[in-house]
Amino acid sequence: MQPSNTDETLMVETLRSVCYIYSLIHNTMKKVYLVHGSEDGTIGIYSNVKKAYAQAVAYGEWCDGRKVDSYAKVCKSLKKSGHADVVTSDYAESRIEMFYLNQ
């Protein structure tokens, strides 16, 4: 007896779900970090949070009175909400957003 298309579709969807759950459990999903500047838009996309943080800190370094959040605070915010404001000032701001790549 041949399986029907709906049986095959169900098996494929179940396998995809199992793979997705496995990747979440074993933290194998790839993360990317988008650095966004208030005046220039997207500054860069990084696979390493330290490089993204360094670029976000460097953005607007000529601004007076800027406030830079610590690396630890940014990592905590990324883990909690998926985004973090890194630099704030009267003129320029930078932010990091975290995304997961589909595999």
C-alpha positions in Angstrom: 0.0 0.0 0.0 1.4 3.4 -1.1 1.2 6.3 1.4 -1.0 9.1 0.3 0.3 12.6 -0.3 -1.3 13.8 2.9 0.6 11.1 4.8 3.9 12.1 3.3 3.1 15.8 4.0 2.3 15.0 7.6 5.5 13.0 8.0 7.6 15.9 6.5 6.0 18.5 8.7 6.5 16.3 11.8 10.1 15.8 10.9 10.6 19.6 10.4 9.0 20.2 13.8 11.2 17.7 15.5 14.3 19.1 13.9 13.3 22.7 15.0 12.7 21.6 18.6 16.0 19.7 18.6 17.8 22.8 17.3 16.2 24.9 20.1 17.1 22.4 22.8 20.7 22.0 21.6 21.1 25.7 20.7 22.2 24.9 17.1 20.3 27.8 15.5 22.5 30.5 14.0 22.1 34.0 15.3 22.8 37.2 13.5 23.0 40.7 14.9 21.9 43.7 12.9 23.4 47.0 14.0 21.2 50.0 13.2 22.2 53.7 13.5 19.6 56.4 13.9 21.1 58.6 11.2 22.5 56.0 8.7 20.1 53.1 9.0 21.6 49.6 8.9 25.3 49.8 9.7 26.1 46.1 9.5 25.1 42.5 10.0 27.4 40.3 12.2 27.4 36.7 13.4 29.4 37.7 16.5 27.8 39.8 19.2 31.1 41.3 20.3 31.8 42.6 16.8 28.3 44.0 16.6 28.7 45.7 20.0 32.0 47.2 18.9 30.5 48.7 15.8 27.5 50.0 17.7 29.8 51.7 20.2 31.9 53.2 17.5 28.8 54.7 15.9 28.5 58.4 16.7 31.6 58.5 18.9 32.1 62.1 17.9 28.8 63.0 19.7 29.1 64.9 23.0 27.3 63.6 26.0 26.6 60.2 24.7 25.7 57.3 27.0 27.1 53.8 26.2 25.5 50.7 27.8 27.9 48.1 29.1 28.5 44.9 27.1 27.0 42.8 29.9 23.8 44.9 29.9 23.5 44.7 26.1 23.9 40.9 26.2 21.2 40.6 28.9 18.8 42.8 27.0 19.4 40.8 23.8 18.7 37.5 25.6 15.6 38.9 27.2 14.0 40.9 24.3 16.1 40.4 21.2 17.1 44.0 20.9 19.2 46.5 22.8 20.0 50.2 22.7 23.8 50.6 22.9 24.5 54.3 22.4 22.1 57.1 23.2 22.9 60.8 22.8 21.2 64.0 21.7 22.1 63.4 18.1 22.9 59.8 17.3 21.8 56.4 18.6 22.7 52.9 17.8 20.8 49.6 18.4 21.5 45.9 18.0 18.7 43.5 17.0 19.1 39.7 17.2 17.6 37.4 14.6 17.7 33.6 14.0 18.6 32.2 10.6 16.3 29.6 9.1 18.2 26.4 8.4 
